């Protein structure tokens, strides 16, 4: 079907919608990307990163219909589809929905404890409020380490580890859940992007007082034959200085950096701890001070200047 269409409307600018829109655009389709938020990937990255990504979408002739809510679908006269939002109408050959997740747990209502959205609550061993009944995956809550509270974050890595824990604990409490940072990554228009934990917006939406440090530098020294910038953000608690999140964007594959900060969050490290962490230096791969450490050092400087 994709080979035959020329116009596509994609609804939802999260990871799935953004990837679908990108793939249609690079194969010559006319793409409109609709989302109710004011930017793409709003739950994963701060504006300093999404602004650059939006520019890449626009350079590839993707129409960004942001802050718009879909209100209806109709058949178009040419055999395609007409998508109506609260701000306009868009016609295409097909519409693709990537509008998120909801736990499908109606079968268990009144039998196990849940969040208001239906996500099943478990203890540290993935056991529900009903003894010997376990739950894992996108129908289940996670213990979110940045906030130290249970949350609903559907993600494949969370589901896989939860399933492993159920297998370990099904005959007794052997291994406790260490929680999650919801670490993820995506590649769009040649940009490698990864994130872990909270960004400034998602932290403030949860009532947290945070600082976001932004740092940009080439990933390795300029005397090498080639290098390219890495844009980094580090989110940390203003009072405790505890690391709560980070994100990275570059034309070079720097996505594993999110795994580094994920461990820092899980172990409740501060920006001071991360700034002094032992990262190797070899000019083929990194600056004398790795960009993760350099961003943490800037955060420490930001904290001192704010005092």
C-alpha positions as CSV (number, residue, x, y, z in Angstrom):
1,X,0.0,0.0,0.0
2,X,2.8,2.4,0.9
3,X,4.2,2.3,-2.6
4,X,0.9,3.4,-4.1
5,X,0.2,6.5,-1.9
6,X,1.4,10.0,-2.5
7,X,-0.2,11.8,0.5
8,X,-0.1,10.7,4.1
9,X,-1.5,12.2,7.3
10,X,0.2,10.8,10.5
11,X,-1.6,11.5,13.7
12,X,0.6,11.5,16.8
13,X,4.1,12.9,17.1
14,X,5.6,10.5,19.6
15,X,8.3,8.0,18.6
16,X,6.1,5.8,16.4
17,X,4.4,8.7,14.6
18,X,7.6,10.6,14.1
19,X,9.4,7.5,12.6
20,X,6.4,6.8,10.3
21,X,6.3,10.4,9.1
22,X,10.1,10.4,8.5
23,X,10.0,7.2,6.5
24,X,7.2,8.4,4.3
25,X,8.9,11.8,3.7
26,X,12.2,10.3,2.7
27,X,10.5,8.1,0.1
28,X,8.9,11.1,-1.6
29,X,5.4,11.2,0.0
30,X,3.7,14.5,1.0
31,X,3.3,14.1,4.8
32,X,1.3,16.0,7.4
33,X,2.2,15.3,11.0
34,X,-0.6,16.2,13.5
35,X,-0.3,16.3,17.3
36,X,-2.1,18.0,20.2
37,X,1.1,19.1,21.8
38,X,3.0,22.2,20.7
39,X,6.1,20.2,19.4
40,X,7.2,16.8,18.3
41,X,8.4,14.2,20.8
42,X,7.3,16.4,23.8
43,X,7.5,13.7,26.4
44,X,11.0,12.6,25.4
45,X,13.0,15.8,24.7
46,X,13.2,19.4,25.7
47,X,12.5,22.2,23.1
48,X,16.3,22.8,22.6
49,X,16.4,19.4,21.0
50,X,12.9,19.2,19.4
51,X,13.4,22.6,17.7
52,X,16.2,21.1,15.7
53,X,14.2,18.0,14.9
54,X,11.2,20.1,13.7
55,X,13.6,22.0,11.4
56,X,14.6,18.6,9.9
57,X,11.0,17.7,9.3
58,X,10.4,21.0,7.6
59,X,13.5,20.6,5.5
60,X,12.0,17.4,4.3
61,X,8.7,19.0,3.4
62,X,6.7,17.6,6.3
63,X,3.8,19.8,7.3
64,X,3.7,20.1,11.1
65,X,0.2,20.6,12.3
66,X,0.9,21.0,16.0
67,X,-1.5,22.0,18.8
68,X,-4.3,20.5,16.8
69,X,-6.8,17.9,17.9
70,X,-8.4,15.5,15.4
71,X,-12.2,15.8,15.5
72,X,-13.2,13.6,12.6
73,X,-12.6,11.5,9.5
74,X,-14.5,11.6,6.2
75,X,-14.1,9.9,2.8
76,X,-12.7,12.4,0.3
77,X,-14.1,12.8,-3.2
78,X,-10.9,11.4,-4.8
79,X,-11.2,8.2,-2.8
80,X,-8.8,9.3,-0.1
81,X,-9.5,10.5,3.4
82,X,-10.2,13.9,4.9
83,X,-8.9,14.5,8.4
84,X,-10.5,17.4,10.3
85,X,-8.9,19.0,13.3
86,X,-10.0,21.9,15.6
87,X,-8.0,24.1,13.3
88,X,-8.2,22.8,9.8
89,X,-8.7,20.0,7.3
90,X,-6.1,17.8,5.6
91,X,-6.7,15.4,2.7
92,X,-4.5,12.4,2.0
93,X,-4.6,8.9,0.5
94,X,-4.2,7.3,3.9
95,X,-4.1,8.3,7.6
96,X,-1.9,6.5,10.1
97,X,-2.6,6.7,13.8
98,X,0.2,6.6,16.4
99,X,-1.7,8.1,19.3
100,X,-0.3,6.2,22.3
101,X,-1.2,3.4,24.7
102,X,-4.0,2.7,27.2
103,X,-3.9,-0.5,29.4
104,X,-6.7,-2.9,28.4
105,X,-7.5,-4.2,31.8
106,X,-11.3,-4.0,32.2
107,X,-11.4,-7.7,32.8
108,X,-9.6,-7.3,36.1
109,X,-11.4,-4.2,37.5
110,X,-12.5,-4.7,41.1
111,X,-10.1,-7.7,41.4
112,X,-6.7,-6.1,41.6
113,X,-5.5,-2.6,42.5
114,X,-5.0,-0.2,39.6
115,X,-4.2,3.4,38.8
116,X,-7.2,5.5,37.6
117,X,-6.2,4.8,34.0
118,X,-6.4,1.0,34.5
119,X,-2.7,0.2,34.9
120,X,-2.2,-2.7,37.3
121,X,-0.3,-1.9,40.5
122,X,2.3,-4.5,41.6
123,X,4.8,-4.8,44.4
124,X,8.6,-5.0,44.0
125,X,8.3,-8.7,42.9
126,X,5.6,-8.0,40.2
127,X,2.9,-9.4,42.3
128,X,-0.5,-7.7,42.2
129,X,-2.7,-6.9,45.2
130,X,-4.1,-10.4,44.8
131,X,-1.6,-12.9,46.2
132,X,0.1,-15.2,43.6
133,X,-1.3,-13.2,40.7
134,X,1.5,-11.4,38.8
135,X,1.4,-8.8,36.1
136,X,4.0,-7.4,33.6
137,X,4.1,-5.3,30.5
138,X,2.1,-2.4,29.0
139,X,-0.9,-3.2,31.3
140,X,1.2,-2.7,34.4
141,X,2.7,0.2,36.3
142,X,6.4,0.7,36.7
143,X,8.4,2.1,39.7
144,X,9.9,5.2,38.1
145,X,13.3,6.0,39.8
146,X,13.5,9.7,38.9
147,X,10.3,10.4,40.9
148,X,10.6,7.4,43.3
149,X,6.9,6.7,42.6
150,X,4.8,4.3,40.5
151,X,3.9,5.5,37.1
152,X,2.5,4.2,33.8
153,X,5.3,4.2,31.1
154,X,4.6,1.6,28.4
155,X,8.0,0.6,26.9
156,X,9.4,-2.6,25.5
157,X,12.5,-2.6,27.8
158,X,10.2,-2.2,30.9
159,X,8.0,-5.1,29.7
160,X,10.9,-7.4,29.0
161,X,12.5,-6.9,32.4
162,X,9.2,-7.2,34.2
163,X,8.5,-10.6,32.4
164,X,11.9,-11.8,33.6
165,X,11.1,-10.8,37.1
166,X,7.8,-12.7,37.1
167,X,9.7,-15.8,36.0
168,X,12.2,-15.4,38.9
169,X,9.5,-14.6,41.5
170,X,6.6,-16.9,40.5
171,X,7.6,-19.5,43.1
172,X,8.7,-16.9,45.8
173,X,10.2,-13.5,46.3
174,X,13.7,-13.9,44.9
175,X,14.6,-10.8,43.0
176,X,13.2,-7.3,43.5
177,X,12.5,-4.8,40.7
178,X,15.1,-2.1,40.6
179,X,12.8,0.3,38.8
180,X,13.1,2.1,35.5
181,X,14.4,5.3,34.0
182,X,12.4,4.7,30.8
183,X,15.5,5.0,28.7
184,X,14.9,5.1,25.0
185,X,16.4,6.1,21.6
186,X,15.4,7.0,18.1
187,X,17.1,7.9,14.8
188,X,15.4,10.6,12.6
189,X,16.9,12.3,9.5
190,X,20.4,11.1,10.5
191,X,20.2,12.4,14.0
192,X,20.9,9.8,16.8
193,X,18.7,10.8,19.8
194,X,18.4,9.2,23.2
195,X,16.9,10.1,26.5
196,X,16.6,8.8,30.0
197,X,14.5,9.9,33.0
198,X,12.8,13.3,33.1
199,X,13.2,16.4,31.0
200,X,12.4,19.9,32.4
201,X,8.9,19.9,31.2
202,X,8.0,16.4,32.4
203,X,9.6,17.1,35.7
204,X,7.7,20.3,36.3
205,X,4.5,18.6,35.2
206,X,5.1,16.2,38.2
207,X,5.6,19.2,40.6
208,X,9.4,18.9,40.8
209,X,11.7,21.9,41.0
210,X,14.5,21.1,38.6
211,X,17.3,22.8,36.6
212,X,18.1,21.8,33.0
213,X,21.7,22.3,31.9
214,X,22.3,22.4,28.2
215,X,25.8,21.7,26.7
216,X,27.1,21.4,23.2
217,X,30.5,20.4,21.9
218,X,32.1,18.1,19.3
219,X,32.2,14.5,20.4
220,X,35.9,14.2,19.7
221,X,38.8,16.6,19.3
222,X,38.9,18.9,16.2
223,X,42.4,17.7,15.3
224,X,40.8,14.4,14.2
225,X,39.9,14.0,10.5
226,X,36.2,14.4,11.3
227,X,34.0,15.3,14.2
228,X,30.5,16.6,14.8
229,X,28.6,18.3,17.7
230,X,26.7,16.6,20.5
231,X,23.8,18.5,22.0
232,X,23.3,17.3,25.6
233,X,20.7,18.2,28.3
234,X,20.9,17.2,31.9
235,X,18.0,17.6,34.3
236,X,18.7,17.7,38.0
237,X,16.9,18.5,41.3
238,X,17.6,22.0,42.4
239,X,17.7,21.2,46.1
240,X,19.4,17.8,46.3
241,X,21.4,18.1,43.0
242,X,20.3,14.5,42.2
243,X,20.4,13.6,38.5
244,X,16.9,13.1,37.2
245,X,17.3,12.9,33.4
246,X,19.3,13.5,30.3
247,X,19.0,13.6,26.6
248,X,21.5,13.6,23.7
249,X,21.3,14.5,20.0
250,X,24.0,14.2,17.3
251,X,24.8,13.1,13.8
252,X,27.2,10.7,15.4
253,X,25.8,7.7,17.3
254,X,26.0,8.8,20.9
255,X,22.9,7.0,22.0
256,X,24.7,4.8,24.6
257,X,25.3,8.0,26.7
258,X,21.7,7.7,27.8
259,X,22.5,4.3,29.3
260,X,25.3,5.9,31.3
261,X,23.0,8.5,32.8
262,X,20.3,5.9,33.4
263,X,22.7,4.1,35.8
264,X,23.4,7.4,37.5
265,X,19.7,8.0,38.1
266,X,19.2,4.4,39.3
267,X,22.0,4.8,41.8
268,X,20.7,8.3,42.9
269,X,23.9,10.0,41.9
270,X,24.2,13.8,42.1
271,X,25.6,16.1,39.4
272,X,28.8,16.3,41.5
273,X,29.1,12.5,41.4
274,X,28.6,12.4,37.6
275,X,31.0,15.2,37.0
276,X,33.8,13.2,38.6
277,X,32.9,9.8,37.2
278,X,35.7,7.9,35.5
279,X,35.2,8.1,31.7
280,X,38.0,7.1,29.4
281,X,39.8,9.4,26.9
282,X,41.0,8.3,23.5
283,X,40.8,10.9,20.7
284,X,39.3,8.4,18.2
285,X,36.2,8.3,20.4
286,X,35.9,11.2,22.8
287,X,37.2,14.5,24.1
288,X,39.6,14.5,27.1
289,X,36.5,15.2,29.2
290,X,33.6,13.1,27.8
291,X,30.6,15.1,26.8
292,X,28.5,13.4,29.6
293,X,31.1,14.5,32.2
294,X,31.4,17.9,30.6
295,X,27.6,18.4,30.8
296,X,27.7,17.4,34.5
297,X,30.6,19.8,35.1
298,X,28.6,22.6,33.6
299,X,25.7,21.7,35.8
300,X,27.9,22.0,38.9
301,X,29.0,25.4,37.6
302,X,25.4,26.4,37.0
303,X,24.5,25.4,40.6
304,X,27.4,27.5,42.0
305,X,26.4,30.5,39.9
306,X,22.7,30.2,41.1
307,X,24.0,30.3,44.6
